[in-house]
Amino acid sequence: MFAFQETRGAVEVAFTDRQGGVFAGELDLAEPAVDDPDRESMLARLEENLDIVGHAVVRGAEATGDNPFELPQGARVPTVVRMRQVHGADVHVVDRTWLDARHADLPVGDGLVTDLPGVVLMVRVADCVPVLLADAEHRVVGAAHAGRPGLVAGIVPATVARMRDLGADRIVAWLGPHVCGSCYEVPGEMREEVAAVVPEAYAETSWATPAVDVGAGVVAQLEKLGVEVVDASRCTLETDDLYSYRRDGAAAGRLGGLVWVRP
């Protein structure tokens, strides 16, 4: 279920893999398309997978028995906030007003930040870079979806800025599984366009063709902002227990990056 987990103070971060879900054992966290004829059943499956993840986050581990919804006595399942990601640079603040409104529609954007305890922020990817951020001392967390367009648009710096608006100071960022620069082949013109904005993203595949290293670009952006970086990545294309759009096409599911402050 978890490809990576870490705790710092009251902050917990995790990246999921594709194991432990309700449909053929797949923990797919993808949002079904609005025009999918099977949308209702897919949403029900997604909600159950999110419920499984929420319980696992509270436990701090996968279930040890057959019951994925087992919790320690007195523990409560947190609110999991997700978004409709669009490869842009819009960041949403999840505050008490937002939660109380119980929005029926997902926020449209690629970054989430909050200073509320007990709220899990989730980003979903299948080759893009999931970035989780936290200032454990000031109890402010964030999550960003950084694909190639989002890297250029500056979604990660925008998320850091919104966290600092909430009082964050010493921020740590975790980079989760994503397609590596040695595998992310692109046309040469596209590589030049990205490198013109983020030079550190210039790369070459292992077979000597133009590539973009989105992860390296994100690291460079974070380091320029004084953010400590923890590399928790593996290449999604090269790892079968992770989802990869480049490998599996439209059939690819989505893994999740989750960050929260325990109540």
Buried (B, 14 or more C-beta within 10 A) or exposed (E): BBBBBBEBEBBBBBBBBBEBBBBEEBBBBBBBEEEEEEEEEBEEBBEBBBBBBBBBBBBEEBBEEEEBEEBEEEEEBBBBBBBEBBBBBBBBBBBEEBBEEEEEEEBEBBBBBBBBBBBBBBBBBBBBBBBBBBBBBBBBBBBBBBBBBBBBBBBBBBBBBBBBEBEBEEBBBBBBBBBBBBBBBBEEEBBEBBBEEBEBBBBBBEEEEBBBBBBBBBBBBBEEBEBEBBEBBBBBBEBEEBBBBBBBEEEBBBBBBBBBBBE
